[in-house]
Amino acid sequence: LGEFMRRAVKSGKLGSSDIVLVGDVVDVKTQVVAGQKYIITVRLGITSDSECKAKSENRFVSANVCSDTKSLGLHKVEVVSQPWMNVKYLFGEFEDVEGPELKALWDGAN
């Protein structure tokens, strides 16, 4: 989530009043590569709802306490863990599965 926020802010496409709405992790798949590859499916969104913003911390809010569920979508992100390397995590593809499109926020900061 921290990487998503970093990229969203850097892309300039995340408004100053926007916060990241975090839902449940739906699925995690792993694959052995040069390290461990995780494909994480998560409910995620962006909201500027003032009620949700009041309950947020560091621009993140749980979907459990935010009523703006229409902003939640289903998204996949790939992460490769290589703990022996200087850069321990490599962030790969981000996919919009359903709902609001967030891929532009991810890709805009590469």
C-alpha positions in Angstrom: 0.0 0.0 0.0 2.9 2.3 0.7 4.2 1.8 -2.8 0.8 2.5 -4.3 0.6 5.8 -2.3 4.1 6.7 -3.3 3.4 6.2 -7.0 0.0 7.9 -6.8 1.4 11.0 -5.2 4.4 11.1 -7.6 2.1 10.7 -10.6 0.4 13.9 -9.7 -3.0 12.2 -10.3 -3.9 11.8 -6.6 -5.7 15.0 -5.4 -4.6 16.7 -2.3 -7.9 15.9 -0.6 -7.9 12.2 -1.8 -7.2 9.3 0.5 -6.6 5.6 -0.3 -9.5 3.4 0.6 -8.3 0.0 1.7 -10.5 -3.1 1.6 -9.9 -6.8 2.1 -7.1 -8.8 0.5 -9.1 -11.2 -1.6 -6.4 -13.6 -2.8 -2.6 -14.1 -2.7 -0.8 -16.4 -5.1 2.9 -17.2 -4.9 5.4 -18.4 -7.4 9.1 -19.2 -6.9 11.2 -17.1 -9.3 14.6 -15.4 -8.5 13.0 -14.9 -5.1 9.3 -15.2 -4.2 6.7 -13.6 -6.4 3.4 -12.6 -4.9 0.3 -11.8 -6.9 -2.0 -10.0 -4.5 -5.7 -9.3 -5.3 -7.0 -6.5 -3.1 -10.0 -4.2 -2.8 -8.7 -0.7 -3.2 -10.0 2.7 -4.1 -9.6 6.5 -3.8 -12.1 8.7 -2.0 -12.4 12.3 -1.0 -15.4 11.7 1.2 -15.0 14.0 4.3 -16.4 11.4 6.7 -13.9 8.8 5.5 -11.1 11.4 5.5 -11.8 12.2 9.2 -11.2 8.5 10.0 -8.0 8.2 7.9 -4.5 7.9 9.1 -1.5 9.0 6.8 -4.0 9.2 3.9 -5.2 5.6 4.3 -8.7 4.6 5.5 -10.1 1.1 6.1 -13.2 0.2 4.1 -14.6 -1.1 7.4 -15.0 2.4 8.7 -15.7 4.3 5.4 -19.1 4.3 3.8 -17.9 5.2 0.3 -17.8 1.6 -0.9 -18.7 2.6 -4.4 -15.1 3.8 -4.8 -13.7 0.3 -4.1 -12.5 -1.8 -6.9 -10.7 -5.1 -7.3 -7.0 -4.8 -8.3 -4.0 -7.1 -8.6 -0.4 -6.2 -7.9 2.7 -8.3 -8.4 5.6 -8.0 -5.9 8.8 -10.0 -6.0 10.7 -10.4 -2.7 14.5 -10.9 -2.9 15.7 -10.5 0.7 19.3 -11.0 -0.2 19.4 -8.0 -2.6 19.9 -4.3 -1.7 16.4 -3.6 -3.2 14.4 -6.2 -1.4 11.1 -5.8 -3.2 10.4 -5.3 -6.9 7.0 -4.0 -7.8 5.7 -5.3 -11.1 2.3 -5.1 -12.8 -0.8 -3.5 -11.5 -4.1 -4.6 -13.0 -7.6 -3.1 -12.6 -9.8 -6.2 -12.4 -13.1 -4.4 -11.8 -14.4 -1.1 -10.6 -12.6 2.3 -10.6 -9.4 2.4 -12.6 -6.3 3.0 -10.5 -3.7 1.7 -12.9 -2.9 5.2 -14.2 -1.9 6.2 -10.7 0.5 3.2 -10.5 1.9 3.6 -14.0 2.2 7.4 -13.9 5.1 7.5 -11.5 7.4 4.8 -13.1 
